[in-house]
Amino acid sequence: MLAARWGTKLGMTEDDVGTMVTLRVPASLGTTGEDAMRLRDALLFEDKIELQVHAGHGQIRVRISAQVYNAMDEYERLGEVVRKRAE
């Protein structure tokens, strides 16, 4: 759902995804470690979303974890927030 919303690729089959997955964010959000830190801080301090954000191989990726305390609407909100930041 997130990769589709962001226009990125999952990089594996959905059958290979367990409770944690690393996803590329849209390229317009940057490619460097500094870009990743900016995105992480914006998500945390402006949007109140905490997640792992890192850069490597010219891409920024986020690590998403499904936990019992998370709800689908939180993932949908993350998808929309990142999509808007990428515009």
Phi and psi in radians as a Rosetta constraint file:
Dihedral C 1 N 2 CA 2 C 2 CIRCULARHARMONIC -1.184 0.35
Dihedral N 2 CA 2 C 2 N 3 CIRCULARHARMONIC -0.804 0.35
Dihedral C 2 N 3 CA 3 C 3 CIRCULARHARMONIC -1.042 0.35
Dihedral N 3 CA 3 C 3 N 4 CIRCULARHARMONIC -0.720 0.35
Dihedral C 3 N 4 CA 4 C 4 CIRCULARHARMONIC -1.123 0.35
Dihedral N 4 CA 4 C 4 N 5 CIRCULARHARMONIC -0.749 0.35
Dihedral C 4 N 5 CA 5 C 5 CIRCULARHARMONIC -1.136 0.35
Dihedral N 5 CA 5 C 5 N 6 CIRCULARHARMONIC -0.600 0.35
Dihedral C 5 N 6 CA 6 C 6 CIRCULARHARMONIC -1.568 0.35
Dihedral N 6 CA 6 C 6 N 7 CIRCULARHARMONIC -0.123 0.35
Dihedral C 6 N 7 CA 7 C 7 CIRCULARHARMONIC 1.244 0.35
Dihedral N 7 CA 7 C 7 N 8 CIRCULARHARMONIC 0.516 0.35
Dihedral C 7 N 8 CA 8 C 8 CIRCULARHARMONIC -2.010 0.35
Dihedral N 8 CA 8 C 8 N 9 CIRCULARHARMONIC 3.096 0.35
Dihedral C 8 N 9 CA 9 C 9 CIRCULARHARMONIC -1.872 0.35
Dihedral N 9 CA 9 C 9 N 10 CIRCULARHARMONIC 2.550 0.35
Dihedral C 9 N 10 CA 10 C 10 CIRCULARHARMONIC -1.162 0.35
Dihedral N 10 CA 10 C 10 N 11 CIRCULARHARMONIC -0.639 0.35
Dihedral C 10 N 11 CA 11 C 11 CIRCULARHARMONIC 1.504 0.35
Dihedral N 11 CA 11 C 11 N 12 CIRCULARHARMONIC 0.073 0.35
Dihedral C 11 N 12 CA 12 C 12 CIRCULARHARMONIC -2.853 0.35
Dihedral N 12 CA 12 C 12 N 13 CIRCULARHARMONIC 3.008 0.35
Dihedral C 12 N 13 CA 13 C 13 CIRCULARHARMONIC -1.391 0.35
Dihedral N 13 CA 13 C 13 N 14 CIRCULARHARMONIC 2.710 0.35
Dihedral C 13 N 14 CA 14 C 14 CIRCULARHARMONIC -1.072 0.35
Dihedral N 14 CA 14 C 14 N 15 CIRCULARHARMONIC -0.496 0.35
Dihedral C 14 N 15 CA 15 C 15 CIRCULARHARMONIC -1.134 0.35
Dihedral N 15 CA 15 C 15 N 16 CIRCULARHARMONIC -0.392 0.35
Dihedral C 15 N 16 CA 16 C 16 CIRCULARHARMONIC -1.489 0.35
Dihedral N 16 CA 16 C 16 N 17 CIRCULARHARMONIC -0.092 0.35
Dihedral C 16 N 17 CA 17 C 17 CIRCULARHARMONIC -1.580 0.35
Dihedral N 17 CA 17 C 17 N 18 CIRCULARHARMONIC 2.246 0.35
Dihedral C 17 N 18 CA 18 C 18 CIRCULARHARMONIC -1.761 0.35
Dihedral N 18 CA 18 C 18 N 19 CIRCULARHARMONIC -2.202 0.35
Dihedral C 18 N 19 CA 19 C 19 CIRCULARHARMONIC -1.622 0.35
Dihedral N 19 CA 19 C 19 N 20 CIRCULARHARMONIC -0.033 0.35
Dihedral C 19 N 20 CA 20 C 20 CIRCULARHARMONIC -2.462 0.35
Dihedral N 20 CA 20 C 20 N 21 CIRCULARHARMONIC 2.452 0.35
Dihedral C 20 N 21 CA 21 C 21 CIRCULARHARMONIC -2.581 0.35
Dihedral N 21 CA 21 C 21 N 22 CIRCULARHARMONIC 2.586 0.35
Dihedral C 21 N 22 CA 22 C 22 CIRCULARHARMONIC -1.875 0.35
Dihedral N 22 CA 22 C 22 N 23 CIRCULARHARMONIC 2.229 0.35
Dihedral C 22 N 23 CA 23 C 23 CIRCULARHARMONIC -2.163 0.35
Dihedral N 23 CA 23 C 23 N 24 CIRCULARHARMONIC 2.505 0.35
Dihedral C 23 N 24 CA 24 C 24 CIRCULARHARMONIC -1.304 0.35
Dihedral N 24 CA 24 C 24 N 25 CIRCULARHARMONIC 2.497 0.35
Dihedral C 24 N 25 CA 25 C 25 CIRCULARHARMONIC -1.678 0.35
Dihedral N 25 CA 25 C 25 N 26 CIRCULARHARMONIC 2.927 0.35
Dihedral C 25 N 26 CA 26 C 26 CIRCULARHARMONIC -0.976 0.35
Dihedral N 26 CA 26 C 26 N 27 CIRCULARHARMONIC 2.466 0.35
Dihedral C 26 N 27 CA 27 C 27 CIRCULARHARMONIC -1.032 0.35
Dihedral N 27 CA 27 C 27 N 28 CIRCULARHARMONIC -0.468 0.35
Dihedral C 27 N 28 CA 28 C 28 CIRCULARHARMONIC -1.133 0.35
Dihedral N 28 CA 28 C 28 N 29 CIRCULARHARMONIC -0.238 0.35
Dihedral C 28 N 29 CA 29 C 29 CIRCULARHARMONIC -1.465 0.35
Dihedral N 29 CA 29 C 29 N 30 CIRCULARHARMONIC -0.090 0.35
Dihedral C 29 N 30 CA 30 C 30 CIRCULARHARMONIC 2.097 0.35
Dihedral N 30 CA 30 C 30 N 31 CIRCULARHARMONIC -3.079 0.35
Dihedral C 30 N 31 CA 31 C 31 CIRCULARHARMONIC -2.448 0.35
Dihedral N 31 CA 31 C 31 N 32 CIRCULARHARMONIC -0.198 0.35
Dihedral C 31 N 32 CA 32 C 32 CIRCULARHARMONIC -1.824 0.35
Dihedral N 32 CA 32 C 32 N 33 CIRCULARHARMONIC 2.944 0.35
Dihedral C 32 N 33 CA 33 C 33 CIRCULARHARMONIC -1.035 0.35
Dihedral N 33 CA 33 C 33 N 34 CIRCULARHARMONIC -0.652 0.35
Dihedral C 33 N 34 CA 34 C 34 CIRCULARHARMONIC -1.150 0.35
Dihedral N 34 CA 34 C 34 N 35 CIRCULARHARMONIC -0.706 0.35
Dihedral C 34 N 35 CA 35 C 35 CIRCULARHARMONIC -1.096 0.35
Dihedral N 35 CA 35 C 35 N 36 CIRCULARHARMONIC -0.711 0.35
Dihedral C 35 N 36 CA 36 C 36 CIRCULARHARMONIC -1.107 0.35
Dihedral N 36 CA 36 C 36 N 37 CIRCULARHARMONIC -0.743 0.35
Dihedral C 36 N 37 CA 37 C 37 CIRCULARHARMONIC -1.121 0.35
Dihedral N 37 CA 37 C 37 N 38 CIRCULARHARMONIC -0.694 0.35
Dihedral C 37 N 38 CA 38 C 38 CIRCULARHARMONIC -1.077 0.35
Dihedral N 38 CA 38 C 38 N 39 CIRCULARHARMONIC -0.788 0.35
Dihedral C 38 N 39 CA 39 C 39 CIRCULARHARMONIC -1.125 0.35
Dihedral N 39 CA 39 C 39 N 40 CIRCULARHARMONIC -0.800 0.35
Dihedral C 39 N 40 CA 40 C 40 CIRCULARHARMONIC -0.995 0.35
Dihedral N 40 CA 40 C 40 N 41 CIRCULARHARMONIC -0.810 0.35
Dihedral C 40 N 41 CA 41 C 41 CIRCULARHARMONIC -1.165 0.35
Dihedral N 41 CA 41 C 41 N 42 CIRCULARHARMONIC -0.698 0.35
Dihedral C 41 N 42 CA 42 C 42 CIRCULARHARMONIC -1.116 0.35
Dihedral N 42 CA 42 C 42 N 43 CIRCULARHARMONIC -0.781 0.35
Dihedral C 42 N 43 CA 43 C 43 CIRCULARHARMONIC -1.078 0.35
Dihedral N 43 CA 43 C 43 N 44 CIRCULARHARMONIC -0.737 0.35
Dihedral C 43 N 44 CA 44 C 44 CIRCULARHARMONIC -1.238 0.35
Dihedral N 44 CA 44 C 44 N 45 CIRCULARHARMONIC -0.941 0.35
Dihedral C 44 N 45 CA 45 C 45 CIRCULARHARMONIC -1.469 0.35
Dihedral N 45 CA 45 C 45 N 46 CIRCULARHARMONIC -0.526 0.35
Dihedral C 45 N 46 CA 46 C 46 CIRCULARHARMONIC -1.668 0.35
Dihedral N 46 CA 46 C 46 N 47 CIRCULARHARMONIC -0.658 0.35
Dihedral C 46 N 47 CA 47 C 47 CIRCULARHARMONIC -1.876 0.35
Dihedral N 47 CA 47 C 47 N 48 CIRCULARHARMONIC -0.098 0.35
Dihedral C 47 N 48 CA 48 C 48 CIRCULARHARMONIC 1.020 0.35
Dihedral N 48 CA 48 C 48 N 49 CIRCULARHARMONIC 0.706 0.35
Dihedral C 48 N 49 CA 49 C 49 CIRCULARHARMONIC -2.080 0.35
Dihedral N 49 CA 49 C 49 N 50 CIRCULARHARMONIC 2.138 0.35
Dihedral C 49 N 50 CA 50 C 50 CIRCULARHARMONIC -1.921 0.35
Dihedral N 50 CA 50 C 50 N 51 CIRCULARHARMONIC 2.123 0.35
Dihedral C 50 N 51 CA 51 C 51 CIRCULARHARMONIC -2.767 0.35
Dihedral N 51 CA 51 C 51 N 52 CIRCULARHARMONIC 2.843 0.35
Dihedral C 51 N 52 CA 52 C 52 CIRCULARHARMONIC -1.292 0.35
Dihedral N 52 CA 52 C 52 N 53 CIRCULARHARMONIC 2.231 0.35
Dihedral C 52 N 53 CA 53 C 53 CIRCULARHARMONIC -2.247 0.35
Dihedral N 53 CA 53 C 53 N 54 CIRCULARHARMONIC 2.249 0.35
Dihedral C 53 N 54 CA 54 C 54 CIRCULARHARMONIC -2.568 0.35
Dihedral N 54 CA 54 C 54 N 55 CIRCULARHARMONIC 2.787 0.35
Dihedral C 54 N 55 CA 55 C 55 CIRCULARHARMONIC -2.008 0.35
Dihedral N 55 CA 55 C 55 N 56 CIRCULARHARMONIC 2.590 0.35
Dihedral C 55 N 56 CA 56 C 56 CIRCULARHARMONIC -3.088 0.35
Dihedral N 56 CA 56 C 56 N 57 CIRCULARHARMONIC 2.509 0.35
Dihedral C 56 N 57 CA 57 C 57 CIRCULARHARMONIC 0.973 0.35
Dihedral N 57 CA 57 C 57 N 58 CIRCULARHARMONIC 0.629 0.35
Dihedral C 57 N 58 CA 58 C 58 CIRCULARHARMONIC 1.276 0.35
Dihedral N 58 CA 58 C 58 N 59 CIRCULARHARMONIC 0.372 0.35
Dihedral C 58 N 59 CA 59 C 59 CIRCULARHARMONIC -2.421 0.35
Dihedral N 59 CA 59 C 59 N 60 CIRCULARHARMONIC 2.708 0.35
Dihedral C 59 N 60 CA 60 C 60 CIRCULARHARMONIC -1.844 0.35
Dihedral N 60 CA 60 C 60 N 61 CIRCULARHARMONIC 2.384 0.35
Dihedral C 60 N 61 CA 61 C 61 CIRCULARHARMONIC -2.272 0.35
Dihedral N 61 CA 61 C 61 N 62 CIRCULARHARMONIC 2.652 0.35
Dihedral C 61 N 62 CA 62 C 62 CIRCULARHARMONIC -2.080 0.35
Dihedral N 62 CA 62 C 62 N 63 CIRCULARHARMONIC 2.552 0.35
Dihedral C 62 N 63 CA 63 C 63 CIRCULARHARMONIC -1.839 0.35
Dihedral N 63 CA 63 C 63 N 64 CIRCULARHARMONIC 2.124 0.35
Dihedral C 63 N 64 CA 64 C 64 CIRCULARHARMONIC -1.887 0.35
Dihedral N 64 CA 64 C 64 N 65 CIRCULARHARMONIC 2.338 0.35
Dihedral C 64 N 65 CA 65 C 65 CIRCULARHARMONIC -2.165 0.35
Dihedral N 65 CA 65 C 65 N 66 CIRCULARHARMONIC 2.249 0.35
Dihedral C 65 N 66 CA 66 C 66 CIRCULARHARMONIC -1.555 0.35
Dihedral N 66 CA 66 C 66 N 67 CIRCULARHARMONIC 2.099 0.35
Dihedral C 66 N 67 CA 67 C 67 CIRCULARHARMONIC -2.249 0.35
Dihedral N 67 CA 67 C 67 N 68 CIRCULARHARMONIC 2.809 0.35
Dihedral C 67 N 68 CA 68 C 68 CIRCULARHARMONIC -1.054 0.35
Dihedral N 68 CA 68 C 68 N 69 CIRCULARHARMONIC -0.494 0.35
Dihedral C 68 N 69 CA 69 C 69 CIRCULARHARMONIC -1.531 0.35
Dihedral N 69 CA 69 C 69 N 70 CIRCULARHARMONIC 0.007 0.35
Dihedral C 69 N 70 CA 70 C 70 CIRCULARHARMONIC -1.719 0.35
Dihedral N 70 CA 70 C 70 N 71 CIRCULARHARMONIC 2.602 0.35
Dihedral C 70 N 71 CA 71 C 71 CIRCULARHARMONIC -2.107 0.35
Dihedral N 71 CA 71 C 71 N 72 CIRCULARHARMONIC 2.714 0.35
Dihedral C 71 N 72 CA 72 C 72 CIRCULARHARMONIC -0.970 0.35
Dihedral N 72 CA 72 C 72 N 73 CIRCULARHARMONIC -0.654 0.35
Dihedral C 72 N 73 CA 73 C 73 CIRCULARHARMONIC -1.106 0.35
Dihedral N 73 CA 73 C 73 N 74 CIRCULARHARMONIC -0.440 0.35
Dihedral C 73 N 74 CA 74 C 74 CIRCULARHARMONIC -1.225 0.35
Dihedral N 74 CA 74 C 74 N 75 CIRCULARHARMONIC -0.678 0.35
Dihedral C 74 N 75 CA 75 C 75 CIRCULARHARMONIC -1.200 0.35
Dihedral N 75 CA 75 C 75 N 76 CIRCULARHARMONIC -0.659 0.35
Dihedral C 75 N 76 CA 76 C 76 CIRCULARHARMONIC -1.127 0.35
Dihedral N 76 CA 76 C 76 N 77 CIRCULARHARMONIC -0.704 0.35
Dihedral C 76 N 77 CA 77 C 77 CIRCULARHARMONIC -1.110 0.35
Dihedral N 77 CA 77 C 77 N 78 CIRCULARHARMONIC -0.790 0.35
Dihedral C 77 N 78 CA 78 C 78 CIRCULARHARMONIC -0.993 0.35
Dihedral N 78 CA 78 C 78 N 79 CIRCULARHARMONIC -0.806 0.35
Dihedral C 78 N 79 CA 79 C 79 CIRCULARHARMONIC -0.993 0.35
Dihedral N 79 CA 79 C 79 N 80 CIRCULARHARMONIC -0.756 0.35
Dihedral C 79 N 80 CA 80 C 80 CIRCULARHARMONIC -1.252 0.35
Dihedral N 80 CA 80 C 80 N 81 CIRCULARHARMONIC -0.725 0.35
Dihedral C 80 N 81 CA 81 C 81 CIRCULARHARMONIC -1.069 0.35
Dihedral N 81 CA 81 C 81 N 82 CIRCULARHARMONIC -0.835 0.35
Dihedral C 81 N 82 CA 82 C 82 CIRCULARHARMONIC -1.138 0.35
Dihedral N 82 CA 82 C 82 N 83 CIRCULARHARMONIC -0.730 0.35
Dihedral C 82 N 83 CA 83 C 83 CIRCULARHARMONIC -1.024 0.35
Dihedral N 83 CA 83 C 83 N 84 CIRCULARHARMONIC -0.788 0.35
Dihedral C 83 N 84 CA 84 C 84 CIRCULARHARMONIC -1.141 0.35
Dihedral N 84 CA 84 C 84 N 85 CIRCULARHARMONIC -0.694 0.35
Dihedral C 84 N 85 CA 85 C 85 CIRCULARHARMONIC -1.137 0.35
Dihedral N 85 CA 85 C 85 N 86 CIRCULARHARMONIC -0.479 0.35
Dihedral C 85 N 86 CA 86 C 86 CIRCULARHARMONIC -1.406 0.35
Dihedral N 86 CA 86 C 86 N 87 CIRCULARHARMONIC -0.242 0.35
